[in-house]
């Protein structure tokens, strides 16, 4: 595989999840030095150990993206280890509950907004200034198709993903002159742990029917894979996307067409 990211340093949050793990391996395979961040320390360490066995380079840092000092710590650790940050993949996220607005827990709402919005904000707050010092970089924020349309029952999740797009566009406009590109991806349903959880929350006793209906609603008649998502992330991080800034990329098999 082409070493598009040789000598580049990438921070990936949510690195122990399905998309995050795929991103870690993709960037490492293409030559990047990876800083993998997640709450799940054991799984995170296993990911980085595998990167090393495959000939890649990376470090694992357990952190809560909602906590400012922990975010500052993993950014500082990336600089201490590798001297710069070229790419930030803001990927940590949670789906929250599925229920009517009247039944939605305030605590759960606050948690979803903290991880999905505050986490994205904090990572950019501490990473973008470091990118400015070294001549620029690329930020990719994970939104969702729920960030460009409503998602019945998932009010907090949809609100948070709309907010990610707002943050993306604002920072893209503010820091384009610093050669920092900020873009968002909006995946639809993807095979993996989060989608399993969403299907179960929508219809606990028949989540297979939920999966069938969702697949049928997608023109390509299938869920995305982690590789589908990460291929777009890698493109947006690369020099091939050097004039793409403030964009919102749907990765949805035609669902929102």
C-alpha positions in Angstrom: 0.0 0.0 0.0 1.2 3.5 -0.8 2.8 5.3 2.1 0.7 8.5 1.7 1.2 9.4 5.4 4.9 8.7 5.8 6.3 10.9 8.6 2.8 12.2 9.4 1.4 12.1 12.9 -2.3 11.3 13.4 -4.5 11.4 16.5 -7.5 9.1 16.4 -10.1 9.3 19.2 -12.5 6.4 19.7 -9.6 4.3 18.5 -10.9 1.1 20.2 -14.2 1.1 18.4 -15.0 -0.4 15.0 -14.2 2.7 12.9 -11.4 3.8 15.1 -9.5 0.4 15.0 -9.9 0.3 11.2 -8.5 3.9 11.0 -5.5 3.1 13.3 -4.5 0.1 11.0 -5.1 2.1 7.8 -3.1 5.1 8.8 -0.3 2.9 10.3 -0.2 0.8 7.2 0.2 4.0 5.1 3.1 5.1 7.1 1.7 7.4 9.8 2.7 7.5 13.4 -0.5 6.9 15.3 -1.7 8.3 18.6 -4.7 6.1 19.5 -7.0 7.5 22.2 -10.0 5.7 23.9 -11.5 5.0 27.3 -11.0 1.2 26.9 -7.3 1.0 27.9 -7.0 -2.8 27.5 -8.5 -2.9 24.0 -6.6 0.2 23.0 -3.3 -1.4 24.0 -4.1 -4.6 22.1 -4.7 -2.5 19.0 -1.4 -0.7 19.3 0.4 -4.0 20.0 -1.0 -5.4 16.8 0.2 -2.2 14.9 3.7 -2.9 16.2 3.6 -6.5 15.1 2.5 -5.3 11.6 5.5 -3.0 11.4 3.7 0.2 12.2 4.4 2.9 14.8 2.0 4.1 17.4 1.2 4.8 21.1 -1.9 4.2 23.1 -3.3 6.8 25.5 -6.4 6.1 27.7 -8.4 9.3 28.0 -11.9 10.7 28.4 -12.5 13.1 25.5 -15.0 15.1 27.7 -12.3 16.0 30.2 -10.3 19.1 29.2 -7.1 18.1 31.1 -7.2 14.6 29.7 -7.5 16.0 26.1 -4.7 18.4 26.7 -2.6 15.4 28.0 -3.0 13.3 24.9 -2.2 16.3 22.7 0.9 17.0 24.7 1.8 13.4 24.6 1.6 13.3 20.9 3.9 16.4 20.7 6.3 14.8 23.2 6.5 11.5 21.3 6.5 12.8 17.7 7.1 16.5 17.7 4.0 17.5 15.7 0.4 16.7 14.8 -0.7 16.5 11.2 -4.0 14.8 11.3 -6.8 14.6 13.8 -9.6 12.1 13.4 -12.3 13.1 15.9 -14.2 9.8 16.0 -15.2 9.2 19.6 -19.0 9.0 20.0 -22.0 7.4 21.7 -25.6 6.9 20.5 -27.5 7.5 23.7 -31.1 6.3 24.2 -34.0 5.6 21.8 -37.2 7.0 23.2 -39.7 9.9 22.9 -38.5 13.3 23.9 -40.7 13.3 27.0 -39.0 10.2 28.3 -35.4 11.2 27.4 -33.1 11.4 30.5 -31.4 14.7 31.0 -28.4 12.9 32.3 -28.2 10.8 29.1 -28.7 13.9 27.0 -25.9 15.7 28.7 -23.6 12.6 28.3 -24.3 12.4 24.6 -23.6 16.1 24.1 -20.4 15.9 26.2 -18.9 13.0 24.2 -20.1 13.9 20.8 -19.8 17.7 20.9 -17.6 18.8 23.8 -15.1 16.0 22.9 -14.9 17.2 19.3 -14.5 20.8 20.5 -11.8 20.1 23.0 -9.7 18.0 20.7 -9.8 20.8 18.1 -9.1 23.4 20.8 -5.8 21.8 21.7 -4.8 20.3 18.3 -5.5 23.1 15.9 -3.0 25.5 17.6 -0.3 22.8 17.3 -1.1 22.3 13.6 -0.7 26.1 13.1 2.8 26.0 14.5 3.9 23.4 11.9 2.3 24.8 8.8 -1.2 23.2 8.8 -3.0 19.9 9.0 -6.2 18.1 8.4 -9.1 17.5 10.8 -11.9 15.0 10.1 -14.9 15.0 12.4 -17.3 12.1 12.6 -20.9 13.3 12.3 -23.7 11.1 10.9 -26.6 11.1 8.5 -28.4 11.9 11.7 -26.5 15.2 11.6 -28.2 16.3 8.4 -31.7 14.9 9.1 -33.7 13.9 12.1 -33.4 10.6 13.8 -36.7 9.5 15.4 -36.1 8.5 19.0 -32.4 9.6 19.0 -33.0 13.3 19.7 -29.7 13.8 21.6 -27.6 11.9 19.1 -29.1 13.8 16.1 -28.7 17.2 17.9 -25.1 16.3 18.7 -24.2 15.3 15.2 -25.8 18.5 13.8 -23.6 20.4 16.2 -20.5 18.6 14.9 -21.2 19.9 11.5 -21.5 23.4 12.8 -18.2 23.1 14.6 -16.6 21.7 11.5 -17.7 24.6 9.2 -16.9 27.3 11.8 -13.3 26.1 12.4 -12.8 25.4 8.7 -13.6 29.0 7.9 -11.5 30.4 10.8 -8.4 28.4 10.2 -8.3 27.9 6.4 -5.7 30.7 6.2 -3.5 28.6 8.5 -3.6 25.7 6.0 -5.8 23.7 8.3 -8.6 21.8 6.6 -11.6 20.7 8.7 -14.2 18.4 7.2 -16.9 16.1 8.4 -18.1 12.6 7.5 -21.7 11.5 7.8 -21.9 7.7 7.8 -25.2 5.9 7.7 -25.8 2.5 9.3 -22.5 0.5 9.5 -21.9 -3.1 10.5 -20.5 -3.1 14.0 -21.1 -2.8 17.7 -22.9 0.6 17.7 -25.4 -0.4 15.0 -26.1 -3.7 16.9 -26.9 -1.5 20.0 -29.1 0.9 18.0 -31.1 -2.0 16.4 -31.6 -3.5 19.9 -32.8 -0.1 21.3 -35.3 0.4 18.4 -36.9 -3.0 18.7 -35.4 -5.2 21.5 -37.3 -8.4 20.6 -36.9 -8.2 16.9 -33.8 -6.2 16.0 -33.2 -8.4 13.0 -36.3 -6.9 11.4 -34.9 -3.4 12.1 -31.6 -4.3 10.3 -33.6 -5.7 7.3 -35.7 -2.5 7.1 -32.7 -0.2 7.4 -30.8 -2.1 4.7 -33.8 -2.0 2.4 -33.9 1.8 2.8 -30.4 2.2 1.5 -30.2 2.2 -2.3 -27.1 -0.1 -2.2 -29.0 -2.5 0.0 -26.3 -3.0 2.6 -24.7 -1.5 5.6 -21.4 0.3 5.3 -18.3 -1.4 6.5 -15.6 0.2 8.6 -13.3 0.1 5.6 -15.9 2.1 3.6 -15.8 4.8 6.2 -12.1 4.9 6.7 -11.3 5.1 3.0 -13.1 8.4 2.9 -11.3 9.6 6.1 -7.9 8.7 4.6 -8.7 10.6 1.4 -9.8 13.7 3.4 -6.6 13.5 5.4 -4.4 13.2 2.4 -2.9 15.8 0.0 -5.3 14.5 -2.6 -8.0 16.5 -0.8 -5.9 19.6 -0.5 -8.6 22.0 -1.6 -11.5 20.4 0.4 -12.3 22.4 3.5 -15.6 22.8 5.4 -17.1 19.9 3.5 -19.7 17.4 4.7 -19.3 14.0 3.1 -22.2 11.5 3.3 -21.1 7.9 3.3 -24.5 6.3 3.1 -25.0 4.2 0.0 -27.4 6.8 -1.4 -29.7 7.0 1.6 -29.9 10.8 1.7 -29.7 11.3 -2.1 
